[in-house]
Amino acid sequence: MSSKHSIVRSAGIVGLFTLVSRLVGLYRDRLFASKFGAGDLLDSYYTAFRIPDLFFNLLVLGTLSVAFIPVFTEYFVEDPEEANKISNTIVTLAFVSMSVLMILIFPFTEVLTHLVAHGFEGQKLATTVVLTKIFLLSPIIFTVSSVFGSILNSVKRFLLVSIAPIIYNLGIIFGVIFLYPRFGVSGIAWGVVAGALGHLFLQFGGALWKRSFVFAPRLDLKNPGVKKIIKLFLSRIFGIDNGQFSLLIASIVGSSLISGSIAKFNLASNLQAVPLGVFSISFAIAAFPNLSESYARKDDQEFNHILVRTIVNILFFSIPISIMMLLLRIQIVRIVLGSGHFDWEATKLTANILGVFALSIFAQSLIPLFSRAFYARHNTIIPVIIGLVSLVLNFAFSFALSKQFGALGLAAGFTLANILNFALLYFYLRGRLKHLDGGYLVYSILKILLATVIMAIAMYSLQLVIGENLQLVTGFRVLIQATLSTLTGLAVFLGTSIALDLEQTNFVLKFLKEKIWDKMLFRDRGV
């Protein structure tokens, strides 16, 4: 199987289960919104993640994994037994290091929480502190789970890695439904911990499966492979995932805004994360091992081919989806979150925040791929510098704009910073790579943009017709409008893409035929 088809197939597997995970996550958010509303409790809940996530995102997410995978892949190709020794050392070292760090942080939880949420007072601050103390267990669990997930990604076994977030979300839902009524706010937090443990055990079992990994704790810091991973890790440690750290910025700046600002920002962020996880992250994860292998073989032509094709694949999905999200933002928020204590005012503001986020989906979609292209080439310095610049700009924009526009200003700061992050990564990467197929890239993007414009016109026209003839006074009628508009938009975009001869339509049509059309007609059963 060629690398192109391998990446598309792997991305399809990752994307399918990521979609399921995101849908479970949306149900989780609906529970939160309907049960608690966009107020103090949800502000505290989301803010309580900021300190644990700060250390996990800085030290592990986008750091340990991108340092580990290229080195592990390189050793696994030549000497699987040595690769196993390296992975055992990294697992042991990661667990011990994160455990010690969380134990040291625990006594200072209240002080750190006050720094992150300086605008919180009284019961709101106390609730945030309680949740934060319990959440400190999560980085320890996820750090170990991340290594096991990296092993599975390295050997191109993406299925269990994709299922693990579903288990995590189910744990949170269990906490809300069953533990919160009995234990109060702390019950929600213990549900988070239970979900994290499920995430870990699933990937640990997957790593052991078919002896891809043999667990035997060790701490061989003199191993050349371990040294190489540590070196890459240390150079990457200050690299910033703008999407994750924007939540920290939103908590710091948003804590001084009106109640519910942080909750609405996070709920909208979770909604826009659905297409990002399903398409962009899936393609980036699937392409990373192939990019690493191409660089290890010194095959620059294959490296560039994989990169350019993956860029187009991501944009083929992310550009039309961002416009759909912009056009249907009110409907999306009302359908997903608009129940119980989540009122119309909260719906409108969350929808507008989602619309601002949608403007940067194309940039957010490509940042993970571009970063991994640098990491595959063992270059972590440039993404680090660009990440730091983007973080500073994110804070500056969010702080300035929130003074005038509130929570919308937080979203605008995030959007502007991500677009600049994308632009800096792209132009620097383009300047370092030779023989990029610029013609193919430009013409493909122009075709995607044209198809998207035609799709948007069709969707907006249909929305107006439905709105004039159907009073949108119930959630069901809003669902009808959104469904018809979405199906029409998808059909128009796909038809236009076929007419424009976009090769990505081949994968979509093949998927529709094999997974939907043939099964619906029972052709796979010989009927």
Order of alpha helices (4+ residues) and beta strands (2+ residues): alpha-alpha-alpha-alpha-alpha-alpha-alpha-alpha-alpha-alpha-alpha-alpha-alpha-alpha-alpha-alpha-alpha-alpha-alpha-alpha-alpha-alpha-alpha-alpha
